[in-house]
Amino acid sequence: MLDILLFVINIILIILVFIIISIFCILFIPIKYKSNGNFKEQKLDMNYHISWLFRIISVSGKYNSNDKENNIRIKIFGMDLSNFKKNKGKKRKVNKRKVKKRKKEKNDESNPVRNIKRQELGKTTIGELSEESGNILSNKQNLDTKKESSVSKKVSNEKIIEQSKNECIMDKIIFTFKEIYDKLKIVWKKKSQIFDFLKKSENKRAFLMLKDSLIKLLKHIRPRKLKVNAHVGFEDPANTGLLTGAVAILYSFYNKGLVFIPYFDEHMVDVEYKVKGRIYNIVILKLCLKIYFNDDCRTMHENFVKMQKILTN
């Protein structure tokens, strides 16, 4: 009896230790990410890699705007799961082909008529073969003319489909703008309730706390290492000036890694970059718990639900 109790206690202790270690790993071991690539002539080419738990679990991939394919590889303990899936699919295809070949061979053996036809074909004369070849050529020419007509029809149909698609997109855009306009009208009619919501002291305090937590999150997530070599110029020099002003803010964080050369007299975009960073889940959890247990945030949520009901009525 004591042996059974000890065995059960040992199992429970092992499970508890496993849970504690897994929680510790999730919270305190960072998720690392890195990426590099370039953007030239409106074409993006990039590589990325995300790893966790000393690269035991990793996700890597490549993206190229020419191929329009995102090749993702998921590895666990060095085993590539994407290749495992591909190999399974290949094996199934190979097995299907083998089954089809076997069926054809069996059908050929079982049909004596086909064997007789093959023997007769072996006995045909050269003149008969030339006549048959002439017929085949004429049939091919007819098929080519039919194909050309069908291709022209397809092209015209594709153009009609593209026009209809563009019209549908424009209709959707107009519809969304109308919906936004109608909602803004409703909001403007009930603006007094919105101003009351914004003027409340607990809501102001909640907004400030949310702003601070968002800044902390962005500071934590931001790349620790950033290298950018950019040669940028737009058709409108004013846009180039605005971009240089925005990039100047980043120089306070990444003064060594940033190289930005603006071109005010020509249009060009040539950017190369390298990024490295890490994310600790404990930091995100702390921020989420701080927001969840804050009294001002709870009251603001209640006030927001009330205001939403007033606006919808």
C-alpha positions as CSV (number, residue, x, y, z in Angstrom):
1,M,0.0,0.0,0.0
2,L,2.8,2.4,0.9
3,D,4.6,1.5,-2.3
4,I,1.6,2.5,-4.4
5,L,1.2,5.8,-2.5
6,L,4.9,6.6,-3.0
7,F,4.6,5.8,-6.7
8,V,1.5,8.1,-7.1
9,I,3.3,10.9,-5.1
10,N,6.4,10.6,-7.3
11,I,4.3,10.8,-10.5
12,I,2.5,13.9,-9.1
13,L,5.8,15.5,-8.2
14,I,7.2,14.8,-11.6
15,I,4.2,16.4,-13.3
16,L,4.4,19.4,-11.0
17,V,8.1,19.9,-11.7
18,F,7.4,19.5,-15.5
19,I,4.7,22.2,-15.3
20,I,6.9,24.6,-13.3
21,I,9.8,24.1,-15.7
22,S,7.5,24.7,-18.7
23,I,6.0,27.9,-17.2
24,F,9.5,29.1,-16.4
25,C,10.6,28.4,-20.0
26,I,7.6,30.2,-21.5
27,L,7.9,33.3,-19.3
28,F,11.7,33.8,-18.9
29,I,13.3,32.3,-22.1
30,P,13.0,34.9,-24.9
31,I,11.6,34.5,-28.4
32,K,14.3,35.7,-30.7
33,Y,13.7,37.0,-34.2
34,K,15.9,38.2,-37.0
35,S,15.3,39.2,-40.6
36,N,17.3,40.6,-43.6
37,G,16.4,41.6,-47.1
38,N,16.2,44.3,-49.7
39,F,13.6,46.3,-51.6
40,K,14.5,47.3,-55.2
41,E,12.4,48.4,-58.1
42,Q,9.1,47.6,-56.2
43,K,10.3,44.1,-55.5
44,L,10.8,42.7,-52.0
45,D,13.2,39.9,-51.2
46,M,13.4,38.9,-47.5
47,N,14.5,36.1,-45.1
48,Y,13.3,35.7,-41.6
49,H,13.9,33.4,-38.6
50,I,12.1,33.1,-35.3
51,S,13.4,30.8,-32.6
52,W,12.5,29.8,-29.0
53,L,14.0,27.6,-26.3
54,F,17.6,27.7,-27.6
55,R,16.4,27.0,-31.2
56,I,14.6,23.8,-30.2
57,I,11.5,25.3,-31.8
58,S,12.2,27.5,-34.9
59,V,10.3,29.0,-37.8
60,S,12.2,30.3,-40.8
61,G,11.2,31.3,-44.3
62,K,11.8,33.3,-47.5
63,Y,9.6,35.7,-49.3
64,N,10.1,37.0,-52.9
65,S,7.6,39.2,-54.6
66,N,8.5,37.7,-58.0
67,D,7.6,34.2,-56.9
68,K,4.7,35.4,-54.6
69,E,5.4,32.4,-52.4
70,N,6.2,32.3,-48.7
71,N,8.4,29.2,-48.1
72,I,8.0,28.5,-44.4
73,R,10.0,25.9,-42.5
74,I,9.0,24.7,-39.0
75,K,11.7,22.8,-37.1
76,I,11.4,21.0,-33.7
77,F,14.6,19.4,-32.3
78,G,16.1,19.9,-35.8
79,M,13.4,17.9,-37.6
80,D,11.9,19.8,-40.5
81,L,8.1,19.3,-40.3
82,S,7.4,20.9,-43.7
83,N,9.7,18.4,-45.5
84,F,7.9,15.6,-43.7
85,K,4.6,16.7,-45.1
86,K,6.0,17.1,-48.6
87,N,7.6,13.6,-48.5
88,K,4.2,12.1,-47.4
89,G,2.5,13.8,-50.4
90,K,5.2,12.6,-52.8
91,K,4.9,9.0,-51.6
92,R,1.2,9.1,-52.1
93,K,1.6,10.4,-55.6
94,V,4.2,7.7,-56.5
95,N,1.9,4.9,-55.1
96,K,-1.0,6.2,-57.1
97,R,1.0,6.2,-60.3
98,K,2.3,2.6,-59.6
99,V,-1.3,1.4,-59.1
100,K,-2.4,3.0,-62.3
101,K,0.4,1.4,-64.3
102,R,-0.4,-2.0,-62.9
103,K,-4.1,-1.6,-63.8
104,K,-3.2,-0.7,-67.4
105,E,-0.8,-3.6,-67.8
106,K,-3.5,-6.0,-66.5
107,N,-6.1,-4.5,-68.9
108,D,-3.7,-4.9,-71.9
109,E,-3.0,-8.5,-71.0
110,S,-6.7,-9.3,-70.5
111,N,-7.8,-7.7,-73.9
112,P,-6.7,-9.9,-76.8
113,V,-8.2,-7.4,-79.3
114,R,-5.6,-4.8,-78.4
115,N,-2.8,-7.4,-78.9
116,I,-4.2,-8.3,-82.4
117,K,-4.4,-4.6,-83.3
118,R,-0.8,-4.1,-82.4
119,Q,0.2,-7.1,-84.5
120,E,-1.8,-5.7,-87.5
121,L,-0.2,-2.2,-87.0
122,G,3.2,-3.9,-87.4
123,K,2.2,-5.3,-90.8
124,T,1.0,-1.9,-92.3
125,T,2.8,-0.7,-95.4
126,I,4.8,2.6,-95.8
127,G,2.2,4.1,-98.2
128,E,-0.6,3.6,-95.6
129,L,1.6,5.2,-93.0
130,S,2.2,8.2,-95.2
131,E,-1.5,8.6,-95.9
132,E,-2.2,8.4,-92.1
133,S,0.5,11.0,-91.4
134,G,-1.1,13.4,-94.0
135,N,-4.4,13.0,-92.3
136,I,-2.9,13.6,-88.9
137,L,-1.2,16.8,-90.2
138,S,-4.5,18.2,-91.6
139,N,-6.2,17.4,-88.3
140,K,-3.4,19.2,-86.4
141,Q,-3.9,22.3,-88.5
142,N,-7.6,22.3,-87.9
143,L,-6.9,21.9,-84.2
144,D,-4.4,24.9,-84.2
145,T,-7.0,27.1,-85.9
146,K,-9.6,26.1,-83.3
147,K,-7.1,26.7,-80.5
148,E,-6.3,30.2,-81.8
149,S,-10.0,31.1,-81.9
150,S,-10.5,29.7,-78.4
151,V,-7.5,31.6,-77.0
152,S,-8.9,34.9,-78.5
153,K,-12.3,34.2,-76.9
154,K,-10.6,33.5,-73.6
155,V,-8.6,36.8,-73.7
156,S,-11.8,38.7,-74.4
157,N,-13.6,36.9,-71.6
158,E,-10.7,37.6,-69.2
159,K,-10.9,41.3,-70.1
160,I,-14.6,41.4,-69.4
161,I,-14.1,39.6,-66.1
162,E,-11.3,42.1,-65.1
163,Q,-13.6,45.0,-65.9
164,S,-16.4,43.5,-63.8
165,K,-14.0,42.9,-61.0
166,N,-12.8,46.5,-61.0
167,E,-16.4,47.7,-61.1
168,C,-17.2,45.5,-58.1
169,I,-14.2,46.8,-56.2
170,M,-15.3,50.4,-56.9
171,D,-18.8,49.6,-55.7
172,K,-17.4,48.1,-52.5
173,I,-15.3,51.2,-51.8
174,I,-18.2,53.5,-52.4
175,F,-20.4,51.4,-50.1
176,T,-17.8,51.4,-47.3
177,F,-17.4,55.2,-47.6
178,K,-21.2,55.6,-47.4
179,E,-21.3,53.3,-44.3
180,I,-18.5,55.4,-42.6
181,Y,-20.3,58.6,-43.5
182,D,-23.6,57.3,-42.0
183,K,-21.7,56.3,-38.8
184,L,-20.1,59.7,-38.5
185,K,-23.5,61.3,-38.8
186,I,-24.8,59.2,-35.9
187,V,-21.7,60.1,-33.9
188,W,-22.0,63.8,-34.6
189,K,-25.7,63.8,-33.5
190,K,-24.7,62.1,-30.2
191,K,-21.4,64.0,-29.7
192,S,-22.4,65.2,-26.2
193,Q,-22.3,61.6,-24.8
194,I,-18.8,61.1,-26.4
195,F,-17.4,64.3,-24.9
196,D,-18.8,63.3,-21.5
197,F,-17.1,59.9,-21.8
198,L,-13.8,61.6,-22.7
199,K,-14.0,64.2,-19.9
200,K,-14.5,61.7,-17.0
201,S,-11.4,61.6,-14.7
202,E,-11.3,57.8,-14.5
203,N,-11.3,57.5,-18.3
204,K,-8.5,60.0,-18.6
205,R,-6.4,58.1,-16.1
206,A,-7.1,54.8,-17.9
207,F,-6.1,56.4,-21.2
208,L,-2.8,57.6,-19.7
209,M,-2.1,54.2,-18.2
210,L,-2.9,52.4,-21.6
211,K,-0.6,54.9,-23.4
212,D,2.3,54.2,-21.0
213,S,1.8,50.5,-21.2
214,L,1.7,50.6,-25.0
215,I,5.0,52.7,-25.1
216,K,6.6,50.1,-22.8
217,L,5.5,47.3,-25.0
218,L,6.8,48.9,-28.2
219,K,10.1,49.6,-26.4
220,H,10.4,46.0,-25.4
221,I,9.4,44.6,-28.9
222,R,11.6,47.0,-30.9
223,P,14.7,45.5,-32.6
224,R,17.9,45.6,-30.5
225,K,20.0,45.7,-33.6
226,L,19.0,47.5,-36.8
227,K,21.1,48.2,-39.9
228,V,19.4,50.0,-42.8
229,N,21.0,51.4,-46.0
230,A,18.4,53.3,-47.8
231,H,18.5,55.5,-51.0
232,V,15.0,56.9,-51.4
233,G,13.5,59.6,-53.6
234,F,9.8,60.3,-54.6
235,E,8.3,62.2,-57.5
236,D,7.1,64.8,-55.1
237,P,10.0,66.3,-53.2
238,A,7.7,67.2,-50.3
239,N,7.0,63.5,-49.6
240,T,10.8,62.9,-49.6
241,G,11.2,65.7,-47.1
242,L,8.4,64.3,-44.8
243,L,10.1,60.9,-44.9
244,T,13.5,62.3,-44.0
245,G,11.9,64.1,-41.0
246,A,10.3,60.8,-39.8
247,V,13.6,58.9,-40.2
248,A,15.4,61.6,-38.2
249,I,13.4,60.4,-35.1
250,L,14.8,56.9,-35.5
251,Y,18.4,58.3,-35.4
252,S,18.0,58.8,-31.6
253,F,17.5,55.0,-31.2
254,Y,19.7,53.6,-34.0
255,N,22.3,56.3,-34.8
256,K,25.0,53.9,-35.9
257,G,23.0,51.4,-38.0
258,L,21.0,53.9,-40.1
259,V,22.2,55.2,-43.4
260,F,19.5,57.2,-45.2
261,I,20.3,59.2,-48.4
262,P,17.3,61.2,-49.8
263,Y,17.0,62.1,-53.5
264,F,14.9,65.2,-54.2
265,D,15.5,65.3,-58.0
266,E,14.7,61.6,-59.0
267,H,12.4,58.8,-58.2
268,M,14.1,55.7,-56.7
269,V,13.7,53.2,-53.8
270,D,16.7,51.0,-52.9
271,V,16.6,49.7,-49.3
272,E,18.7,47.0,-47.6
273,Y,18.1,46.0,-44.0
274,K,19.1,43.7,-41.1
275,V,17.0,43.3,-37.9
276,K,17.6,41.4,-34.7
277,G,15.5,41.4,-31.5
278,R,13.9,39.4,-28.7
279,I,10.6,39.3,-26.8
280,Y,10.1,38.1,-23.2
281,N,6.6,36.8,-22.5
282,I,6.9,37.8,-18.8
283,V,7.0,41.5,-19.8
284,I,3.8,41.1,-21.9
285,L,2.1,39.2,-19.1
286,K,3.0,41.9,-16.6
287,L,1.5,44.6,-18.8
288,C,-1.7,42.6,-19.5
289,L,-2.2,41.9,-15.7
290,K,-1.6,45.5,-14.9
291,I,-4.3,46.6,-17.3
292,Y,-6.7,43.8,-16.3
293,F,-6.5,44.6,-12.5
294,N,-6.6,48.4,-12.9
295,D,-9.8,49.9,-11.5
296,D,-9.8,52.8,-13.9
297,C,-9.6,50.5,-16.9
298,R,-12.5,48.5,-15.6
299,T,-14.7,51.5,-15.1
300,M,-13.7,52.9,-18.5
301,H,-14.7,49.5,-20.1
302,E,-18.1,49.8,-18.3
303,N,-18.6,53.4,-19.4
304,F,-17.6,52.4,-23.0
305,V,-20.2,49.6,-23.1
306,K,-22.9,52.1,-21.8
307,M,-21.9,54.7,-24.4
308,Q,-22.0,52.1,-27.2
309,K,-25.5,51.2,-26.2
310,I,-26.6,54.8,-26.4
311,L,-25.0,55.3,-29.8
312,T,-26.6,52.2,-31.3
313,N,-30.1,53.1,-30.0
